[in-house]
């Protein structure tokens, strides 16, 4: 099974990746972060901070940057990316993420979103659309800065051993 994180590089996506990594350690499950990139859409890329105001769209550079961001936060996580049409609507992005989550045998999706999961979600919300799929459990991450992000970046992948103080009879 896989812990799935739609990843656009935002602070909430980073927080979701950190939470998924923590769960992955506990459940001994793989973490997969997936980015969806509209081909050639420089405006979309600028809105997400993938490129600068005067930079040209460069899919390889964007993919490399997102991959680096994922591995900086969670060296054990796998990274994937999907390419969609330049002007793909949010529904296309969400459908691609849901299809990938199903294909990867996702057990839980970790979605960084301010509005996913509310009773009323905004029309076209990618997070809300991915969260609505009942093929997997969903964890909604609304806090941008979980206290453990810095610790996770600098920690060993091995946890300290359990204390021998208590032994069940």
MONORVEN-V307557 format. One record per pair of residues at least 4 apart in sequence whose C-alpha atoms are under 7 Angstrom apart, sorted by sequence separation. I is the first residue (numbers start at 1). J is the second residue. D is the distance in Angstrom with one decimal. If there is no record, write none. Layout:
BEGIN
[[I & J & D] [I & J & D]]
END
This chain:
BEGIN
[[9 & 13 & 5.9] [10 & 14 & 6.2] [11 & 15 & 6.2] [12 & 16 & 6.1] [13 & 17 & 6.2] [14 & 18 & 6.3] [15 & 19 & 6.3] [16 & 20 & 6.1] [17 & 21 & 6.1] [18 & 22 & 6.3] [19 & 23 & 6.3] [20 & 24 & 5.9] [21 & 25 & 6.2] [22 & 26 & 6.6] [23 & 27 & 6.0] [24 & 28 & 5.2] [25 & 29 & 6.9] [41 & 45 & 6.4] [42 & 46 & 6.0] [43 & 47 & 6.2] [44 & 48 & 6.5] [45 & 49 & 6.3] [46 & 50 & 5.8] [51 & 55 & 5.9] [58 & 62 & 6.2] [59 & 63 & 6.0] [60 & 64 & 6.0] [61 & 65 & 6.1] [62 & 66 & 6.2] [63 & 67 & 6.0] [64 & 68 & 6.0] [65 & 69 & 6.2] [66 & 70 & 6.3] [67 & 71 & 6.2] [68 & 72 & 6.0] [69 & 73 & 6.5] [70 & 74 & 5.9] [71 & 75 & 4.3] [84 & 88 & 6.4] [88 & 92 & 5.8] [89 & 93 & 6.8] [90 & 94 & 6.1] [91 & 95 & 6.0] [92 & 96 & 6.1] [93 & 97 & 6.3] [94 & 98 & 6.1] [95 & 99 & 6.0] [96 & 100 & 6.1] [97 & 101 & 6.1] [98 & 102 & 6.2] [99 & 103 & 6.1] [100 & 104 & 6.1] [101 & 105 & 6.5] [102 & 106 & 6.0] [121 & 125 & 6.8] [125 & 129 & 6.2] [126 & 130 & 6.2] [127 & 131 & 6.0] [128 & 132 & 6.1] [148 & 152 & 5.9] [149 & 153 & 6.3] [150 & 154 & 6.5] [151 & 155 & 5.7] [8 & 13 & 6.3] [9 & 14 & 6.5] [24 & 29 & 4.6] [45 & 50 & 5.0] [46 & 51 & 5.2] [88 & 93 & 7.0] [101 & 106 & 5.4] [116 & 121 & 6.3] [7 & 13 & 5.3] [24 & 30 & 6.1] [45 & 51 & 5.9] [46 & 52 & 6.2] [71 & 77 & 6.7] [115 & 121 & 6.0] [24 & 31 & 6.4] [46 & 53 & 6.4] [121 & 128 & 6.2] [131 & 138 & 6.0] [21 & 31 & 6.4] [5 & 16 & 6.8] [20 & 31 & 6.6] [116 & 127 & 5.1] [117 & 128 & 6.0] [5 & 17 & 6.1] [50 & 62 & 5.9] [67 & 79 & 6.2] [116 & 128 & 4.1] [42 & 56 & 6.8] [113 & 127 & 6.1] [117 & 131 & 6.7] [42 & 57 & 5.1] [116 & 131 & 6.6] [41 & 57 & 7.0] [111 & 127 & 6.3] [3 & 20 & 6.3] [40 & 57 & 5.8] [3 & 24 & 6.9] [117 & 140 & 7.0] [116 & 140 & 6.9] [3 & 29 & 6.7] [7 & 33 & 5.7] [2 & 29 & 5.9] [3 & 30 & 6.1] [4 & 31 & 6.0] [5 & 32 & 6.1] [6 & 33 & 5.8] [7 & 34 & 5.4] [8 & 35 & 5.7] [109 & 136 & 6.8] [113 & 140 & 6.7] [1 & 29 & 6.3] [2 & 30 & 5.1] [3 & 31 & 4.7] [4 & 32 & 5.0] [5 & 33 & 4.6] [6 & 34 & 5.1] [7 & 35 & 4.9] [108 & 136 & 5.3] [109 & 137 & 6.3] [110 & 138 & 6.0] [111 & 139 & 6.2] [112 & 140 & 6.1] [113 & 141 & 6.2] [114 & 142 & 5.2] [2 & 31 & 5.8] [3 & 32 & 6.1] [4 & 33 & 6.0] [5 & 34 & 6.3] [6 & 35 & 6.1] [107 & 136 & 5.1] [108 & 137 & 4.6] [109 & 138 & 4.8] [110 & 139 & 4.8] [111 & 140 & 5.0] [112 & 141 & 4.6] [113 & 142 & 5.7] [2 & 32 & 6.8] [106 & 136 & 6.2] [107 & 137 & 6.3] [108 & 138 & 5.5] [109 & 139 & 6.1] [110 & 140 & 6.0] [111 & 141 & 5.9] [112 & 142 & 6.1] [110 & 141 & 6.9] [94 & 126 & 4.9] [98 & 130 & 5.8] [91 & 124 & 6.2] [93 & 126 & 6.8] [97 & 130 & 7.0] [90 & 124 & 5.4] [90 & 125 & 6.8] [91 & 126 & 6.9] [94 & 129 & 6.0] [90 & 126 & 5.9] [94 & 130 & 5.8] [33 & 77 & 7.0] [39 & 83 & 6.1] [32 & 77 & 5.7] [33 & 78 & 6.2] [34 & 79 & 5.8] [35 & 80 & 6.5] [36 & 81 & 5.6] [37 & 82 & 6.2] [38 & 83 & 5.8] [39 & 84 & 6.0] [41 & 86 & 5.2] [31 & 77 & 4.9] [32 & 78 & 4.7] [33 & 79 & 4.9] [34 & 80 & 4.7] [35 & 81 & 4.6] [36 & 82 & 4.7] [37 & 83 & 5.0] [38 & 84 & 4.8] [39 & 85 & 5.6] [40 & 86 & 5.6] [30 & 77 & 6.8] [31 & 78 & 6.1] [32 & 79 & 5.7] [33 & 80 & 6.3] [34 & 81 & 5.2] [35 & 82 & 6.3] [36 & 83 & 5.8] [37 & 84 & 6.2] [38 & 85 & 5.4] [39 & 86 & 4.6] [38 & 86 & 4.7] [38 & 87 & 6.8] [38 & 88 & 6.7] [21 & 74 & 6.6] [18 & 73 & 6.8] [18 & 74 & 7.0] [9 & 66 & 6.3] [36 & 93 & 6.4] [73 & 153 & 5.4] [72 & 153 & 6.7] [20 & 110 & 6.2] [6 & 97 & 6.8] [16 & 110 & 5.4] [16 & 111 & 5.8] [16 & 112 & 5.1] [4 & 101 & 6.4] [15 & 112 & 6.8] [13 & 111 & 6.8] [13 & 112 & 4.7] [12 & 112 & 4.4] [12 & 113 & 6.2] [2 & 104 & 6.6] [4 & 106 & 6.1] [2 & 105 & 6.0] [3 & 106 & 5.8] [1 & 105 & 5.4] [2 & 106 & 4.5] [3 & 107 & 6.0] [4 & 108 & 6.2] [5 & 109 & 5.8] [1 & 106 & 5.6] [2 & 107 & 5.7] [3 & 108 & 5.0] [4 & 109 & 4.6] [5 & 110 & 5.1] [6 & 111 & 6.4] [1 & 107 & 5.6] [3 & 109 & 5.8] [4 & 110 & 6.2] [5 & 111 & 6.2] [16 & 141 & 5.7] [15 & 141 & 6.9] [12 & 141 & 6.8] [15 & 144 & 5.8] [12 & 142 & 6.7] [15 & 145 & 6.4] [12 & 143 & 6.9] [15 & 146 & 6.5] [18 & 149 & 6.3] [12 & 144 & 5.0] [11 & 144 & 5.5]]
END
